[in-house]
């Protein structure tokens, strides 16, 4: 349902940016949950990534991260 939810493409494909993205990055990691992670390190500015998810009325969804 979530496109590239764990950044395993090695980039932000599937995500829409809002705010400053100058310091946003996807980097290799060995954290036991995947091969990549995302980092946002801007100070004093607003950073956000988002996606629109296709859902069905009346269904229940659990999204965790």
C-alpha atoms as a printed R data frame, in Angstrom:
   type eleno elety resid chain resno       x      y      z
1  ATOM     1    CA   UNK     A     1   0.000  0.000  0.000
2  ATOM     2    CA   UNK     A     2   2.808  2.460  0.865
3  ATOM     3    CA   UNK     A     3   5.127  2.981 -2.092
4  ATOM     4    CA   UNK     A     4   8.826  2.688 -1.144
5  ATOM     5    CA   UNK     A     5   7.881  2.825  2.535
6  ATOM     6    CA   UNK     A     6  11.293  1.709  3.783
7  ATOM     7    CA   UNK     A     7  13.283  3.610  1.123
8  ATOM     8    CA   UNK     A     8  14.645  0.346 -0.286
9  ATOM     9    CA   UNK     A     9  14.958  1.946 -3.714
10 ATOM    10    CA   UNK     A    10  17.812  3.991 -2.227
11 ATOM    11    CA   UNK     A    11  15.960  7.243 -2.870
12 ATOM    12    CA   UNK     A    12  12.693  9.098 -2.170
13 ATOM    13    CA   UNK     A    13  10.756  7.726 -5.162
14 ATOM    14    CA   UNK     A    14   7.045  7.482 -4.341
15 ATOM    15    CA   UNK     A    15   7.202 10.340 -1.817
16 ATOM    16    CA   UNK     A    16   6.116 13.979 -2.191
17 ATOM    17    CA   UNK     A    17   8.216 16.664 -0.492
18 ATOM    18    CA   UNK     A    18   6.980 19.750  1.378
19 ATOM    19    CA   UNK     A    19   9.164 22.371  2.974
20 ATOM    20    CA   UNK     A    20  12.929 22.403  2.746
21 ATOM    21    CA   UNK     A    21  14.504 19.269  1.308
22 ATOM    22    CA   UNK     A    22  18.098 20.502  1.086
23 ATOM    23    CA   UNK     A    23  19.253 18.213  3.890
24 ATOM    24    CA   UNK     A    24  16.967 15.222  3.252
25 ATOM    25    CA   UNK     A    25  18.806 12.073  2.264
26 ATOM    26    CA   UNK     A    26  18.451  8.323  1.959
27 ATOM    27    CA   UNK     A    27  21.529  6.441  3.096
28 ATOM    28    CA   UNK     A    28  22.650  2.810  3.399
29 ATOM    29    CA   UNK     A    29  22.252  1.277  6.839
30 ATOM    30    CA   UNK     A    30  22.493 -2.081  8.532
31 ATOM    31    CA   UNK     A    31  19.852 -1.611 11.225
32 ATOM    32    CA   UNK     A    32  18.184 -5.028 10.891
33 ATOM    33    CA   UNK     A    33  15.023 -3.553  9.335
34 ATOM    34    CA   UNK     A    34  16.232 -2.887  5.792
35 ATOM    35    CA   UNK     A    35  19.142 -1.665  3.741
36 ATOM    36    CA   UNK     A    36  18.293  2.054  3.707
37 ATOM    37    CA   UNK     A    37  17.008  4.790  6.014
38 ATOM    38    CA   UNK     A    38  15.953  8.425  5.570
39 ATOM    39    CA   UNK     A    39  17.366 11.430  7.369
40 ATOM    40    CA   UNK     A    40  16.084 14.989  7.727
41 ATOM    41    CA   UNK     A    41  18.491 17.351  9.453
42 ATOM    42    CA   UNK     A    42  17.309 20.847  8.588
43 ATOM    43    CA   UNK     A    43  17.277 23.246 11.535
44 ATOM    44    CA   UNK     A    44  14.652 25.942 11.892
45 ATOM    45    CA   UNK     A    45  12.708 24.931  8.769
46 ATOM    46    CA   UNK     A    46   9.812 22.610  8.052
47 ATOM    47    CA   UNK     A    47  10.475 19.227  6.369
48 ATOM    48    CA   UNK     A    48   7.854 16.666  5.363
49 ATOM    49    CA   UNK     A    49   7.408 13.749  3.004
50 ATOM    50    CA   UNK     A    50   3.973 12.343  2.293
51 ATOM    51    CA   UNK     A    51   1.978  9.960  0.137
52 ATOM    52    CA   UNK     A    52  -1.663  9.659 -0.789
53 ATOM    53    CA   UNK     A    53  -2.838  6.128 -0.054
54 ATOM    54    CA   UNK     A    54  -5.672  4.389 -1.878
55 ATOM    55    CA   UNK     A    55  -8.177  3.149  0.694
56 ATOM    56    CA   UNK     A    56 -11.707  1.780  0.736
57 ATOM    57    CA   UNK     A    57 -14.515  3.263  2.798
58 ATOM    58    CA   UNK     A    58 -15.333  1.175  5.863
59 ATOM    59    CA   UNK     A    59 -12.027 -0.722  5.870
60 ATOM    60    CA   UNK     A    60  -9.565 -0.544  8.756
61 ATOM    61    CA   UNK     A    61  -5.873  0.161  8.203
62 ATOM    62    CA   UNK     A    62  -2.845  0.120 10.460
63 ATOM    63    CA   UNK     A    63   0.187  2.082  9.329
64 ATOM    64    CA   UNK     A    64   3.300  1.983 11.464
65 ATOM    65    CA   UNK     A    65   6.873  3.117 11.172
